[in-house]
Amino acid sequence: MIRIRLKSYDSKLIDTSCREIIDILKRFEAEYKGPIPLPTEIRRFTVNRAPFIYKDSREQFEIRIHKRIIDVTKPTPQIFSALKDIAIPAGVEIEIKVV
């Protein structure tokens, strides 16, 4: 079984990457499950606006990390080599693990 994990800050970018991977899997007629959306990780930061007098004035920022998983249940060597050669856009982290 091959497990493909995708991470990105942009939800549209990760969805298009999932579609590209699924198109490859359909071309080789592989059995797969997914894309399974995982909970979105939210990182929040609070920063003081001014260093001295207006200390109670603060700005808040957040970063959202979107995650997806695709499981290939019966992989073949052609699928594995095609997944290694896929062109994923910048901003999407892909991790391919053989389980």
VENWO-V697759 format. One record per residue. NEAR is the number of other ideal C-beta (glycine too) atoms within 10 Angstrom. Layout:
near=NEAR
near=NEAR
//
This chain:
near=13
near=19
near=14
near=22
near=14
near=23
near=16
near=22
near=13
near=14
near=12
near=9
near=17
near=25
near=15
near=13
near=24
near=20
near=11
near=14
near=23
near=15
near=10
near=17
near=21
near=10
near=11
near=13
near=9
near=19
near=11
near=20
near=11
near=17
near=20
near=11
near=14
near=14
near=8
near=10
near=11
near=9
near=9
near=8
near=9
near=8
near=8
near=12
near=10
near=10
near=7
near=6
near=7
near=10
near=10
near=8
near=9
near=11
near=9
near=8
near=9
near=8
near=10
near=12
near=15
near=20
near=17
near=21
near=16
near=21
near=16
near=24
near=10
near=11
near=18
near=12
near=7
near=12
near=19
near=13
near=9
near=16
near=20
near=8
near=7
near=14
near=6
near=16
near=12
near=5
near=12
near=19
near=14
near=16
near=10
near=15
near=9
near=9
near=7
//
